[in-house]
Structure formats: C-alpha cells, structure tokens
Amino acid sequence: MEIEQYFNFLSDDDIRIAGTRVGIETVLYDYIYCSRTAEQIADTYPSISLEQVYATILYYLQNREKVEAYIVDWIEHGEWMRREQARNPSPVTLRLRRLAAKLDSS
C-alpha cells in the first residue's frame, strides 16, 4: 500500500485521513508541537486508528518540507481567524458577552 492511500487530498491546504474528517494537521500538531506519542494521539481521537496515526507521521517524515509548510499555513490561518473573530464578533457572541456581564454584575 502506498502511503498516500491513507489520505484524501481535498486541496493543497486540506489533507484528511482517509475515511475520516480528521485533517493531518490534527495529528501532526500533537506529534510535533505537543510531543505526544502515536499511541497517545490514537487514544485521543477514537475515529482514527494507531495505524493511521503512524501513516500520518510517516507521511510527514517523508515529505517534511512540504508538510511543515502546510502546518505553518494552518497555524497562521487559525491565528488570523481568531484575530478576525475578536475584531468582528458574531451577534451570538455579543449577546453571550452581555449576558455574562449581566450575571457578573448581579
């Protein structure tokens, strides 16, 4: 089996573990940035198997430069989205903030 068969390449910035909705960034963030073992990662996400976790790590190791750029883009996009949400909170967020402030003042 080719390593790529473990994944669905939906676009350049969206690679999912085959048969799941889990993106490789989920596994690799835990592996690279949190120093979690494959076993710990598999235990955390019941929709993926230990084999799929190892395949994701192997794909990363075989394509390190490309996958590191993918992860950095994903992190930067997440940071940008959080900044945008802080600048332009949804009506629901604003309402919840008002309710929380009201409860705090009681």
Backbone as JSON, one array per atom type, in Angstrom:
{
  "sequence": "MEIEQYFNFLSDDDIRIAGTRVGIETVLYDYIYCSRTAEQIADTYPSISLEQVYATILYYLQNREKVEAYIVDWIEHGEWMRREQARNPSPVTLRLRRLAAKLDSS",
  "N": [[0.85, -1.18, 0.0], [0.59, 2.15, -0.88], [1.74, 5.07, 0.79], [0.23, 7.39, 0.4], [-2.33, 6.47, 0.04], [-3.54, 6.4, 2.45], [-4.72, 8.8, 2.81], [-6.98, 11.53, 1.99], [-6.71, 13.85, -0.42], [-7.94, 16.73, -0.51], [-7.53, 19.38, -1.21], [-4.77, 21.67, -1.75], [-4.46, 22.73, 0.76], [-5.89, 21.1, 2.45], [-5.81, 18.18, 3.72], [-6.99, 15.1, 4.5], [-7.33, 12.34, 6.77], [-7.94, 9.25, 5.39], [-11.28, 8.1, 5.15], [-12.16, 9.47, 7.33], [-12.98, 12.59, 9.0], [-10.85, 13.89, 9.91], [-8.16, 16.05, 9.8], [-4.73, 15.99, 8.67], [-3.27, 17.82, 10.07], [-4.24, 17.84, 12.65], [-3.29, 15.49, 13.88], [-0.54, 15.85, 13.44], [0.06, 18.29, 14.7], [-0.24, 17.6, 17.39], [1.78, 15.69, 17.51], [4.18, 17.02, 16.65], [4.27, 19.6, 17.97], [3.31, 19.17, 20.54], [4.62, 17.0, 21.44], [3.54, 14.42, 21.64], [3.01, 10.9, 21.78], [2.44, 8.41, 19.22], [0.62, 6.53, 20.14], [-0.66, 7.93, 22.24], [-1.91, 9.91, 20.75], [-3.65, 8.41, 19.11], [-5.29, 7.38, 21.1], [-6.58, 9.68, 21.91], [-8.16, 10.5, 19.76], [-10.73, 8.83, 18.78], [-11.77, 8.22, 16.25], [-9.75, 7.64, 14.53], [-7.25, 5.22, 13.72], [-4.42, 3.59, 15.3], [-2.67, 2.76, 13.35], [-3.3, 4.58, 11.29], [-2.43, 6.93, 12.48], [0.34, 6.43, 12.68], [0.84, 6.25, 9.91], [0.34, 8.87, 9.15], [2.36, 10.24, 10.51], [4.57, 9.05, 9.27], [4.15, 9.95, 6.63], [4.57, 12.67, 7.04], [7.31, 12.59, 7.8], [8.45, 11.68, 5.44], [7.9, 13.72, 3.72], [8.8, 16.15, 4.72], [9.48, 18.99, 4.37], [7.39, 20.01, 2.73], [5.12, 19.32, 4.27], [5.63, 20.62, 6.67], [5.38, 23.28, 5.83], [2.67, 23.24, 5.21], [1.56, 22.85, 7.78], [2.45, 25.17, 9.11], [1.1, 27.12, 7.58], [-1.52, 26.41, 8.26], [-1.55, 26.94, 11.03], [-1.03, 29.72, 10.99], [-3.29, 30.59, 9.59], [-5.3, 29.91, 11.42], [-4.63, 31.63, 13.55], [-5.06, 34.09, 12.3], [-7.82, 33.9, 11.82], [-8.8, 33.87, 14.48], [-8.07, 36.47, 15.29], [-9.66, 37.97, 13.52], [-12.22, 37.15, 14.36], [-12.19, 38.24, 16.91], [-12.11, 40.94, 16.31], [-14.48, 41.26, 14.91], [-16.93, 40.19, 16.31], [-19.51, 37.7, 16.36], [-23.13, 38.16, 16.33], [-24.25, 36.42, 18.2], [-22.1, 35.92, 19.92], [-21.72, 38.49, 20.96], [-24.16, 38.82, 22.32], [-23.95, 36.76, 24.23], [-21.77, 37.73, 25.67], [-22.9, 40.05, 26.76], [-24.86, 38.88, 28.39], [-23.23, 37.44, 30.16], [-21.84, 39.54, 31.39], [-23.97, 40.78, 32.66], [-24.71, 38.79, 34.47], [-22.38, 38.7, 36.01], [-22.48, 41.19, 37.22], [-24.55, 40.94, 38.92]],
  "CA": [[0.0, 0.0, 0.0], [1.3, 3.43, -0.94], [1.41, 5.9, 1.95], [-0.79, 8.37, 0.02], [-3.66, 5.85, 0.1], [-4.08, 6.65, 3.78], [-5.21, 10.18, 2.88], [-7.79, 12.17, 0.95], [-6.12, 15.14, -0.74], [-9.07, 17.52, -0.97], [-6.92, 20.55, -1.85], [-3.4, 21.86, -1.25], [-4.49, 23.08, 2.18], [-6.86, 20.26, 3.15], [-5.49, 16.76, 3.59], [-7.69, 14.37, 5.55], [-7.06, 10.91, 6.93], [-8.98, 8.56, 4.62], [-12.37, 7.52, 5.9], [-12.46, 10.3, 8.49], [-12.99, 14.03, 8.76], [-9.69, 14.38, 10.65], [-7.06, 16.55, 8.98], [-3.41, 15.56, 9.15], [-2.76, 18.83, 11.0], [-4.66, 17.47, 14.0], [-2.31, 14.51, 14.36], [0.83, 16.37, 13.4], [0.23, 19.31, 15.74], [0.0, 16.87, 18.64], [3.08, 14.99, 17.41], [5.32, 17.95, 16.52], [4.28, 20.71, 18.92], [2.96, 18.72, 21.9], [5.49, 15.85, 21.72], [2.73, 13.28, 22.03], [3.32, 9.67, 21.06], [1.39, 7.93, 18.32], [-0.38, 5.86, 20.97], [-1.43, 8.97, 22.92], [-2.74, 10.58, 19.75], [-4.71, 7.47, 18.74], [-6.21, 7.3, 22.24], [-7.31, 10.94, 21.99], [-9.09, 10.62, 18.63], [-11.23, 7.47, 18.53], [-12.15, 7.98, 14.86], [-8.58, 7.22, 13.76], [-6.54, 4.08, 14.29], [-2.99, 3.76, 15.53], [-2.05, 2.62, 12.02], [-3.47, 5.85, 10.58], [-1.54, 7.91, 13.12], [1.69, 6.14, 12.2], [0.92, 6.61, 8.49], [0.41, 10.33, 9.08], [3.71, 10.61, 10.93], [5.48, 8.64, 8.19], [3.96, 10.89, 5.52], [5.28, 13.88, 7.45], [8.75, 12.36, 7.76], [8.85, 11.52, 4.04], [7.6, 14.97, 3.0], [8.95, 17.11, 5.82], [9.44, 20.4, 3.97], [6.04, 20.31, 2.24], [4.15, 19.2, 5.36], [5.9, 21.71, 7.63], [4.77, 24.48, 5.27], [1.23, 23.02, 5.37], [1.23, 23.06, 9.19], [2.66, 26.6, 9.39], [-0.03, 27.83, 6.97], [-2.72, 26.09, 9.06], [-1.43, 27.69, 12.28], [-1.19, 31.14, 10.68], [-4.7, 30.82, 9.24], [-6.05, 29.87, 12.69], [-4.36, 32.87, 14.28], [-5.74, 35.16, 11.58], [-9.26, 33.76, 12.07], [-9.07, 34.31, 15.86], [-8.0, 37.94, 15.3], [-10.85, 38.45, 12.82], [-13.37, 36.93, 15.23], [-12.11, 39.2, 18.01], [-12.45, 42.26, 15.76], [-15.85, 41.25, 14.41], [-17.65, 39.08, 16.95], [-20.85, 37.42, 15.85], [-24.21, 38.63, 17.21], [-24.41, 35.47, 19.31], [-21.0, 36.18, 20.86], [-22.01, 39.75, 21.64], [-25.26, 38.57, 23.25], [-23.41, 35.97, 25.34], [-20.94, 38.63, 26.49], [-23.81, 40.9, 27.54], [-25.46, 38.04, 29.43], [-22.19, 37.14, 31.15], [-21.6, 40.77, 32.13], [-25.14, 40.98, 33.49], [-24.61, 37.81, 35.57], [-21.26, 39.11, 36.87], [-22.84, 42.38, 37.96], [-25.63, 40.6, 39.87]],
  "C": [[0.89, 1.24, 0.0], [0.84, 4.3, 0.22], [0.29, 6.88, 1.63], [-2.2, 7.79, 0.08], [-4.31, 6.01, 1.47], [-4.79, 8.0, 3.88], [-6.14, 10.53, 1.73], [-7.22, 13.56, 0.77], [-7.22, 16.0, -1.36], [-8.62, 18.79, -1.69], [-5.5, 20.67, -1.27], [-3.37, 22.15, 0.25], [-5.52, 22.27, 2.97], [-6.58, 18.79, 2.85], [-6.11, 16.05, 4.79], [-7.21, 12.92, 5.6], [-8.23, 10.17, 6.3], [-10.02, 7.93, 5.54], [-12.78, 8.3, 7.13], [-12.6, 11.75, 8.05], [-11.79, 14.69, 9.43], [-8.6, 14.8, 9.67], [-5.72, 16.11, 9.55], [-2.84, 16.57, 10.15], [-3.12, 18.5, 12.44], [-3.64, 16.52, 14.61], [-0.94, 15.13, 14.46], [1.06, 17.49, 14.4], [0.53, 18.63, 17.08], [1.38, 16.22, 18.64], [4.25, 15.97, 17.45], [5.38, 18.94, 17.67], [3.99, 20.29, 20.36], [3.77, 17.5, 22.32], [4.71, 14.64, 22.23], [3.12, 12.07, 21.2], [2.16, 9.29, 20.15], [0.27, 7.27, 19.12], [-1.26, 6.87, 21.7], [-2.39, 9.66, 21.95], [-3.91, 9.68, 19.36], [-5.74, 7.34, 19.86], [-7.1, 8.54, 22.34], [-8.4, 11.05, 20.93], [-9.6, 9.24, 18.24], [-11.62, 7.19, 17.08], [-10.96, 7.59, 13.97], [-7.85, 6.1, 14.5], [-5.07, 4.42, 14.52], [-2.23, 3.65, 14.21], [-2.14, 3.92, 11.24], [-2.59, 6.95, 11.17], [-0.11, 7.69, 12.65], [1.86, 6.49, 10.73], [1.06, 8.11, 8.32], [1.8, 10.82, 9.47], [4.72, 10.24, 9.85], [5.36, 9.57, 6.99], [4.68, 12.2, 5.81], [6.79, 13.7, 7.3], [9.26, 12.23, 6.32], [8.71, 12.81, 3.24], [7.75, 16.17, 3.93], [8.79, 18.57, 5.39], [8.02, 20.82, 3.55], [5.03, 20.3, 3.39], [4.39, 20.27, 6.42], [5.28, 23.01, 7.13], [3.25, 24.41, 5.41], [0.8, 23.34, 6.8], [1.38, 24.54, 9.55], [1.51, 27.42, 8.81], [-1.3, 27.63, 7.78], [-2.7, 26.89, 10.36], [-1.66, 29.19, 12.03], [-2.64, 31.47, 10.33], [-5.56, 30.83, 10.51], [-5.86, 31.13, 13.5], [-5.08, 34.04, 13.63], [-7.23, 35.11, 11.85], [-9.62, 34.21, 13.49], [-9.03, 35.83, 15.96], [-9.25, 38.54, 14.64], [-12.1, 38.28, 13.69], [-13.37, 37.9, 16.41], [-12.5, 40.6, 17.53], [-13.91, 42.36, 15.37], [-16.64, 40.1, 15.03], [-19.06, 38.93, 16.37], [-21.9, 37.98, 16.81], [-24.41, 37.7, 18.41], [-23.32, 35.71, 20.37], [-21.27, 37.46, 21.64], [-23.11, 39.56, 22.68], [-24.77, 37.79, 24.46], [-22.53, 36.83, 26.26], [-21.81, 39.53, 27.36], [-24.44, 40.11, 28.68], [-24.45, 37.73, 30.54], [-21.9, 38.36, 32.0], [-22.75, 41.05, 33.1], [-25.09, 40.04, 34.7], [-23.5, 38.21, 36.54], [-21.64, 40.31, 37.74], [-23.94, 42.11, 39.0], [-25.09, 40.2, 41.22]]
}
